[in-house]
Amino acid sequence: MLEIIFISCLIGIFFILITPKKNIIRLQKIALEWSLLTLTATIILWATFDGEGQFQVIQKFEWFPSIEPIFGPALFAVDGVSIFFIILTALLTPICILISWNSIKFLVKEFLLCLLIIELLLIGVFTILDLVGFYILFEGILIPMFLIIGIWGSREEKIQASYYFFFYTFIGSVFMLLAIFSLYSHAGTTDYQALCCLSFEREFQYFIFLGFFLSLAIKIPKIPFHIWLPQAHVEAPVAGSVILAGVLLKLGGYGFIRFSWPLLPEASEYFAPLILTLSLLAIIYGSLTTCRQVDLKRIIAYSSVAHMGLVTLSIFSQTVQGLVAAIFLMLAHGLVSSALFIAVTLLYERHSTRLVRYYRGMAVTMPLFGGLLLILVLANASIPLSCNFIGEFLSLLAAFEYSFIVGVLASLGTVLSVGYSIYLYNRVCFGAPSNYLYFSRDLNRREFYVLLPLVLLIFLMGIFPFSVVDVVKSSVIFQEQII
């Protein structure tokens, strides 16, 4: 089934390439149909996944057969850690196509190609079991994302934002490449499964961990490496913001879970206090900074910094419960933040402004939008029965298990998230309709059906969390047994 997922992505890219640029509707339908086929294949893959913990559905790919001692065959496989990120990627891609149906006015063919290429590369990142392959795919995502922000961005500073995104993440990844080279020179292989069976000296682990940390911390991003994120979100089109917040930020957390603890357990334990401190700083600083933002996209972007700080805190709490909480919280954040970015972009498309002070009384003029936004805001504040509630509850349990002080400080983020979430909704939707705005058209059918699956999944995961938790927990426990 894994090869079917890759083949469907490649066929979709091929059909878009051979379709004339002028036939825009045909291009959009091709991209939507093949992305939905990919989503169907990922759901079937999940349905056939037995949830025992180990890697399954392994596919082999020869990089360079003539120089196999250096580049051995790359293995692609899924486990309970990666399968839900694959489904999240496949889900958000058709949503990005639908929400951009009318907003992308030029170079539509190239835009759709970028989206499908990002989907292909992301699925490759989450399935590959080779460090060199992971780095190639990890960095390959930068190019189409750079183009999406720089070409189809919404405002004048889009070029600057795209370069911010590219150079911050690229320079950080150079350190990961150096760490991979060091691992290869020390072990003679970059195969992930082979490296998991080896043990390295403590000092060597410190060096390798720092290389991976600098790259993954920028991708999450962690304070003080977060400067590129708000700028990229503000300038990116809605599809760019959804992919960036929904999946790309998760590459950092996924990398920590996949590489730090299995390959470098002593270094992960040694640097855990530092990372926990940075995580608490991200939670508190990110939440306080969110409270003072006046741009709708910046509000969601800085709240993402706070939520991802809670993710890294859970990962380095050194418990199985914390690892499960981190994965669940990343999936929840991918759904909620993506839906929020779509919602605020719908306002921007109607009124050409994202400044909060121009909005008031939207619940009167756009009642359907106001109801959906209320649900999303409450989910972002971790209301019970939402997936964010399950993720943050498990994260705080792991934090209190590690240290009472860490748990108390992490809980401040939850309190502050309720404050800025409710304050945002109050300013935008309540009160008399704003004098700055003309009559606001409510959501049309396409916009409603784009948001509806995200809202349903937010509460389905919150009501039935064990459909995800049990699969994730089995893989995390299996990974701990390897260590």
C-alpha positions as CSV (number, residue, x, y, z in Angstrom):
1,M,0.0,0.0,0.0
2,L,2.9,2.4,0.6
3,E,4.0,2.2,-3.0
4,I,0.5,3.0,-4.1
5,I,0.6,6.2,-2.0
6,F,3.9,7.3,-3.7
7,I,2.6,6.3,-7.2
8,S,-0.6,8.2,-6.8
9,C,1.3,11.4,-5.9
10,L,3.7,10.9,-8.8
11,I,0.8,10.2,-11.3
12,G,-1.0,13.4,-10.1
13,I,2.2,15.4,-10.7
14,F,2.7,13.8,-14.1
15,F,-0.9,14.6,-15.2
16,I,-0.5,18.2,-14.1
17,L,2.7,18.6,-16.0
18,I,1.1,17.4,-19.3
19,T,-2.1,19.5,-18.9
20,P,-2.0,22.9,-20.6
21,K,-1.7,25.9,-18.4
22,K,-4.8,27.6,-19.8
23,N,-7.1,24.8,-18.6
24,I,-7.2,25.9,-15.0
25,I,-10.4,24.1,-13.9
26,R,-9.0,20.8,-15.4
27,L,-5.7,21.3,-13.5
28,Q,-7.5,21.9,-10.2
29,K,-9.7,18.9,-10.7
30,I,-6.7,16.7,-11.5
31,A,-4.9,17.9,-8.4
32,L,-7.9,17.4,-6.2
33,E,-8.8,13.9,-7.5
34,W,-5.3,12.5,-7.1
35,S,-4.8,14.1,-3.7
36,L,-8.1,12.5,-2.6
37,L,-6.9,9.2,-4.0
38,T,-3.7,9.5,-2.0
39,L,-5.8,10.3,1.1
40,T,-7.9,7.2,0.5
41,A,-4.7,5.1,0.2
42,T,-3.4,6.4,3.5
43,I,-6.7,5.6,5.3
44,I,-6.5,2.0,3.9
45,L,-2.9,1.8,5.1
46,W,-4.1,2.8,8.6
47,A,-6.9,0.3,8.4
48,T,-4.5,-2.5,7.6
49,F,-1.9,-1.4,10.2
50,D,-1.9,-4.0,13.0
51,G,-0.6,-1.6,15.7
52,E,2.1,-3.9,17.1
53,G,4.7,-1.2,17.3
54,Q,7.4,-2.3,14.9
55,F,8.0,-1.0,11.4
56,Q,5.6,-2.4,8.8
57,V,5.0,-2.2,5.0
58,I,8.7,-1.9,4.3
59,Q,9.7,-0.9,0.7
60,K,13.3,-0.8,-0.6
61,F,14.6,1.8,-3.0
62,E,18.1,1.8,-4.5
63,W,19.7,5.2,-4.3
64,F,22.9,4.6,-6.3
65,P,23.5,0.9,-6.9
66,S,27.0,1.5,-8.4
67,I,28.2,3.0,-5.1
68,E,26.2,1.0,-2.7
69,P,28.9,0.9,0.1
70,I,28.3,4.6,0.6
71,F,24.6,4.8,-0.4
72,G,22.9,1.6,0.6
73,P,19.3,0.8,-0.3
74,A,16.9,3.2,1.4
75,L,14.0,1.6,3.3
76,F,10.6,3.2,3.5
77,A,8.3,1.9,6.3
78,V,5.6,3.1,8.7
79,D,5.0,2.6,12.4
80,G,2.6,4.1,14.9
81,V,4.7,7.3,15.2
82,S,4.7,8.1,11.5
83,I,1.3,6.8,10.1
84,F,-0.8,9.6,11.6
85,F,1.5,12.3,10.2
86,I,1.2,10.7,6.8
87,I,-2.6,10.8,7.1
88,L,-2.5,14.4,8.3
89,T,-0.3,15.4,5.3
90,A,-2.7,13.6,2.9
91,L,-5.7,15.2,4.5
92,L,-4.4,18.8,4.4
93,T,-3.3,18.6,0.7
94,P,-6.8,18.5,-0.8
95,I,-8.0,21.0,1.7
96,C,-5.3,23.4,0.5
97,I,-6.4,22.8,-3.1
98,L,-10.0,23.6,-2.2
99,I,-9.4,26.6,-0.1
100,S,-7.1,28.1,-2.9
101,W,-9.6,27.3,-5.6
102,N,-10.5,31.0,-6.3
103,S,-7.7,32.8,-4.4
104,I,-4.8,31.8,-6.7
105,K,-5.2,33.8,-9.9
106,F,-1.9,33.3,-11.7
107,L,0.6,30.4,-12.3
108,V,-2.1,27.9,-11.1
109,K,-0.3,25.0,-12.7
110,E,3.0,25.8,-10.9
111,F,1.1,26.3,-7.6
112,L,-0.6,22.9,-7.8
113,L,2.7,21.3,-8.7
114,C,4.3,22.8,-5.6
115,L,1.6,21.5,-3.4
116,L,1.7,17.9,-4.7
117,I,5.6,17.9,-4.6
118,I,5.4,19.0,-0.9
119,E,3.0,16.2,-0.2
120,L,5.2,13.6,-1.9
121,L,8.3,14.8,0.0
122,L,6.5,15.0,3.3
123,I,5.3,11.4,3.0
124,G,8.9,10.4,2.1
125,V,10.2,12.2,5.2
126,F,7.8,10.4,7.5
127,T,8.6,6.9,6.1
128,I,12.3,6.8,5.2
129,L,14.6,4.9,7.4
130,D,17.9,6.4,6.2
131,L,19.5,9.5,7.6
132,V,20.9,10.7,4.3
133,G,17.5,10.2,2.6
134,F,15.8,12.0,5.5
135,Y,18.1,15.0,5.1
136,I,17.5,15.1,1.3
137,L,13.8,15.0,1.6
138,F,13.8,17.2,4.7
139,E,15.7,19.9,2.7
140,G,13.8,19.3,-0.5
141,I,10.6,20.6,1.0
142,L,12.3,24.1,1.4
143,I,12.3,24.7,-2.4
144,P,8.5,24.4,-3.2
145,M,7.6,26.1,0.1
146,F,10.0,29.0,-0.7
147,L,8.2,29.4,-4.0
148,I,4.8,29.3,-2.5
149,I,5.6,32.1,0.0
150,G,7.6,34.2,-2.4
151,I,5.4,34.0,-5.5
152,W,1.8,33.6,-4.2
153,G,2.2,35.5,-0.9
154,S,-0.4,38.0,-0.1
155,R,1.6,41.2,0.7
156,E,4.6,43.2,-0.3
157,E,7.0,41.6,2.2
158,K,6.5,38.1,0.8
159,I,10.0,37.9,-0.8
160,Q,11.6,38.9,2.5
161,A,9.5,36.3,4.4
162,S,10.4,33.5,1.9
163,Y,14.1,34.3,2.4
164,Y,13.7,34.3,6.1
165,F,12.1,30.9,6.0
166,F,14.6,29.5,3.6
167,F,17.9,30.7,5.1
168,Y,16.9,30.1,8.8
169,T,15.9,26.5,8.1
170,F,18.7,25.8,5.6
171,I,21.5,27.1,7.7
172,G,20.2,25.1,10.7
173,S,20.1,22.0,8.6
174,V,23.8,22.3,7.7
175,F,24.5,21.2,11.3
176,M,22.3,18.2,10.9
177,L,24.3,17.2,7.7
178,L,27.6,17.5,9.7
179,A,26.1,15.3,12.4
180,I,25.0,12.7,9.8
181,F,28.5,12.7,8.2
182,S,30.0,12.2,11.7
183,L,27.7,9.3,12.3
184,Y,28.6,7.7,9.0
185,S,32.3,8.1,9.7
186,H,31.9,6.5,13.1
187,A,29.5,3.7,12.3
188,G,30.0,3.1,8.6
189,T,26.2,3.4,7.8
190,T,23.4,5.8,7.8
191,D,20.7,3.1,8.0
192,Y,18.4,4.0,10.9
193,Q,17.7,0.5,12.1
194,A,21.4,-0.4,12.1
195,L,22.2,2.8,14.0
196,C,19.6,2.0,16.7
197,C,21.5,-1.2,17.4
198,L,24.7,0.6,18.1
199,S,25.9,2.5,21.2
200,F,28.1,5.6,21.0
201,E,30.3,7.3,23.5
202,R,28.8,10.0,25.7
203,E,30.9,12.9,24.3
204,F,30.2,11.8,20.7
205,Q,26.5,11.7,21.5
206,Y,26.7,15.3,22.8
207,F,28.2,16.5,19.5
208,I,25.7,14.7,17.3
209,F,22.8,15.8,19.4
210,L,23.7,19.4,19.1
211,G,23.8,19.1,15.3
212,F,20.3,17.6,15.2
213,F,19.0,20.0,17.8
214,L,20.0,23.2,16.0
215,S,18.2,22.0,12.8
216,L,15.1,20.6,14.5
217,A,14.8,23.5,16.9
218,I,14.6,26.0,14.0
219,K,12.0,23.9,12.3
220,I,9.7,23.6,15.3
221,P,10.6,26.5,16.0
222,K,11.9,27.0,19.5
223,I,12.8,30.4,21.0
224,P,15.2,32.1,20.1
225,F,15.0,30.5,16.6
226,H,11.3,31.5,16.0
227,I,11.9,34.8,14.2
228,W,11.1,33.5,10.8
229,L,7.8,31.9,11.7
230,P,5.4,34.9,12.2
231,Q,6.7,36.6,9.1
232,A,6.3,33.5,6.9
233,H,2.8,32.9,8.2
234,V,1.7,36.5,7.7
235,E,3.0,36.7,4.1
236,A,2.2,33.2,2.9
237,P,-1.1,32.3,1.1
238,V,-3.6,30.3,3.0
239,A,-2.3,27.0,1.5
240,G,1.2,27.9,2.6
241,S,0.1,28.7,6.1
242,V,-1.9,25.5,6.4
243,I,1.0,23.3,5.2
244,L,3.5,25.2,7.3
245,A,1.5,25.1,10.6
246,G,-0.2,21.8,9.9
247,V,2.8,19.6,8.9
248,L,6.1,21.4,8.5
249,L,6.3,22.5,12.1
250,K,5.8,18.9,13.1
251,L,9.0,17.8,11.4
252,G,11.0,19.2,14.3
253,G,9.1,17.2,16.9
254,Y,9.0,14.1,14.7
255,G,12.8,14.4,14.3
256,F,13.3,14.6,18.1
257,I,11.1,11.5,18.7
258,R,12.6,9.5,15.8
259,F,16.3,10.3,16.3
260,S,17.1,11.9,19.7
261,W,16.0,9.2,22.1
262,P,16.6,6.0,20.0
263,L,20.1,7.1,18.7
264,L,21.3,9.4,21.4
265,P,19.7,8.5,24.7
266,E,22.5,9.8,27.0
267,A,22.8,13.1,25.2
268,S,19.0,13.5,25.3
269,E,19.0,13.0,29.0
270,Y,21.9,15.3,29.5
271,F,20.4,18.2,27.5
272,A,16.8,17.6,28.8
273,P,17.0,20.4,31.5
274,L,18.1,22.9,28.9
275,I,15.4,22.0,26.4
276,L,12.8,22.0,29.1
277,T,13.8,25.5,30.1
278,L,13.6,26.7,26.5
279,S,10.2,24.9,26.2
280,L,8.8,26.7,29.3
281,L,10.1,30.0,27.9
282,A,8.4,29.3,24.6
283,I,5.1,28.4,26.4
284,I,5.1,31.5,28.6
285,Y,6.7,34.0,26.2
286,G,4.8,32.7,23.2
287,S,1.5,33.0,25.0
288,L,2.2,36.5,26.4
289,T,3.4,37.7,23.0
290,T,0.2,36.3,21.4
291,C,-1.9,38.5,23.7
292,R,-0.4,41.7,22.4
293,Q,-0.6,40.9,18.6
294,V,-3.0,42.9,16.4
295,D,-2.7,40.8,13.2
296,L,-4.9,37.8,13.0
297,K,-2.3,35.6,11.4
298,R,0.4,36.6,13.9
299,I,-1.9,35.7,16.8
300,I,-2.2,32.1,15.5
301,A,1.5,32.0,14.6
302,Y,2.7,33.0,18.1
303,S,0.2,30.6,19.7
304,S,1.8,27.9,17.6
305,V,5.2,28.7,19.2
306,A,3.5,28.2,22.6
307,H,1.9,24.9,21.7
308,M,5.0,23.5,20.1
309,G,6.9,24.5,23.3
310,L,4.5,22.1,25.1
311,V,5.3,19.4,22.6
312,T,9.1,19.6,23.2
313,L,8.5,19.7,26.9
314,S,6.5,16.5,26.7
315,I,9.2,14.8,24.5
316,F,12.0,15.5,27.0
317,S,10.0,14.7,30.1
318,Q,11.6,11.2,29.7
319,T,8.4,9.3,29.9
320,V,6.4,7.1,27.5
321,Q,3.3,9.2,28.5
322,G,5.1,12.3,27.4
323,L,6.1,10.9,24.0
324,V,2.5,9.8,23.4
325,A,1.2,13.3,24.5
326,A,3.7,15.0,22.2
327,I,2.5,13.1,19.1
328,F,-1.2,13.5,20.0
329,L,-0.7,17.2,20.6
330,M,1.1,17.7,17.3
331,L,-1.7,16.0,15.5
332,A,-4.3,18.2,17.3
333,H,-2.4,21.3,16.6
334,G,-2.1,20.4,13.0
335,L,-5.9,20.3,12.7
336,V,-6.8,23.3,14.9
337,S,-4.2,25.7,13.7
338,S,-4.9,24.8,10.0
339,A,-8.6,25.5,10.5
340,L,-7.9,28.8,12.3
341,F,-5.6,29.9,9.4
342,I,-8.3,29.1,7.0
343,A,-10.9,31.0,9.0
344,V,-8.9,34.2,9.3
345,T,-8.0,34.0,5.6
346,L,-11.7,33.9,4.8
347,L,-12.0,37.2,6.6
348,Y,-9.0,38.7,4.8
349,E,-10.4,37.7,1.4
350,R,-13.6,39.6,2.1
351,H,-12.2,42.7,3.7
352,S,-8.5,42.8,2.7
353,T,-7.3,43.4,6.2
354,R,-6.0,41.2,9.1
355,L,-5.9,43.9,11.7
356,V,-8.2,43.0,14.6
357,R,-9.3,46.5,15.3
358,Y,-11.2,46.7,12.1
359,Y,-13.4,43.7,13.0
360,R,-16.4,43.7,15.3
361,G,-19.8,42.0,15.3
362,M,-18.9,39.3,12.7
363,A,-21.3,36.9,14.5
364,V,-24.2,39.2,13.4
365,T,-23.2,39.5,9.7
366,M,-21.6,36.1,9.4
367,P,-23.4,33.8,11.8
368,L,-22.2,30.5,10.3
369,F,-18.6,31.7,10.3
370,G,-19.0,33.0,13.9
371,G,-20.2,29.6,15.1
372,L,-17.4,27.7,13.4
373,L,-14.8,30.2,14.7
374,L,-16.2,29.8,18.2
375,I,-15.7,26.1,18.0
376,L,-12.1,26.5,16.7
377,V,-11.2,29.1,19.3
378,L,-12.5,26.9,22.1
379,A,-10.6,23.9,20.7
380,N,-7.4,26.0,20.6
381,A,-8.1,26.8,24.3
382,S,-8.3,23.0,24.9
383,I,-12.0,22.7,25.8
384,P,-12.9,19.2,27.0
385,L,-14.0,16.8,24.2
386,S,-11.5,18.4,21.8
387,C,-8.3,16.8,20.7
388,N,-6.3,19.6,22.1
389,F,-7.7,18.9,25.6
390,I,-6.4,15.3,25.4
391,G,-3.0,16.3,24.2
392,E,-2.5,19.1,26.7
393,F,-3.9,17.0,29.6
394,L,-1.4,14.2,28.8
395,S,1.4,16.7,28.4
396,L,0.7,18.4,31.7
397,L,0.6,15.0,33.4
398,A,4.0,14.2,32.0
399,A,5.3,17.6,33.1
400,F,4.1,17.2,36.7
401,E,5.5,13.7,36.7
402,Y,8.9,15.1,35.8
403,S,8.8,18.1,38.2
404,F,6.0,19.9,40.1
405,I,7.6,23.3,39.3
406,V,7.8,22.4,35.6
407,G,4.2,21.3,35.6
408,V,3.0,24.5,37.3
409,L,4.9,26.7,34.8
410,A,3.6,24.7,31.9
411,S,0.0,25.1,33.2
412,L,0.4,28.9,32.8
413,G,0.4,28.3,29.0
414,T,-3.0,26.7,29.2
415,V,-4.4,29.6,31.3
416,L,-3.0,32.2,28.9
417,S,-4.2,30.3,25.8
418,V,-7.8,30.5,27.2
419,G,-7.2,34.3,27.7
420,Y,-6.0,35.2,24.3
421,S,-8.4,32.8,22.5
422,I,-11.5,34.2,24.1
423,Y,-10.2,37.7,23.9
424,L,-9.7,37.2,20.1
425,Y,-13.2,35.9,19.6
426,N,-14.7,38.6,21.7
427,R,-13.0,41.4,19.6
428,V,-13.8,39.8,16.2
429,C,-17.4,38.5,16.6
430,F,-19.1,40.3,19.5
431,G,-20.4,43.8,19.7
432,A,-22.1,46.0,17.1
433,P,-21.0,45.5,13.5
434,S,-17.9,47.5,12.6
435,N,-18.3,50.8,10.9
436,Y,-15.1,50.1,8.8
437,L,-16.6,47.1,7.0
438,Y,-19.4,46.7,4.5
439,F,-21.8,43.8,4.6
440,S,-20.0,40.6,5.1
441,R,-21.0,37.6,3.0
442,D,-21.2,34.4,5.1
443,L,-19.4,31.2,4.2
444,N,-20.3,29.6,0.9
445,R,-20.6,25.8,0.3
446,R,-17.0,25.3,-0.6
447,E,-15.6,27.2,2.4
448,F,-18.0,25.4,4.8
449,Y,-17.1,21.9,3.5
450,V,-13.4,22.7,3.7
451,L,-13.7,23.6,7.4
452,L,-16.2,20.8,8.3
453,P,-13.9,17.8,8.2
454,L,-11.3,19.6,10.3
455,V,-14.0,20.5,12.9
456,L,-15.3,16.9,12.9
457,L,-11.9,15.4,13.3
458,I,-11.0,17.8,16.2
459,F,-13.9,16.3,18.2
460,L,-13.7,12.8,17.0
461,M,-10.1,12.6,18.2
462,G,-11.2,14.2,21.5
463,I,-14.1,11.8,22.1
464,F,-12.3,8.6,20.8
465,P,-8.6,9.3,21.6
466,F,-7.7,5.7,22.0
467,S,-8.0,5.0,18.3
468,V,-4.8,7.1,18.0
469,V,-3.2,6.7,21.5
470,D,-3.1,2.9,21.4
471,V,-1.3,2.8,18.1
472,V,1.1,5.5,19.1
473,K,1.8,4.0,22.5
474,S,2.6,0.6,21.1
475,S,5.3,2.1,18.8
476,V,6.7,4.3,21.5
477,I,7.0,1.4,23.9
478,F,8.6,-0.7,21.2
479,Q,11.1,2.2,20.6
480,E,11.8,2.4,24.3
481,Q,12.6,-1.3,24.3
482,I,15.1,-0.8,21.5
483,I,16.9,1.8,23.6
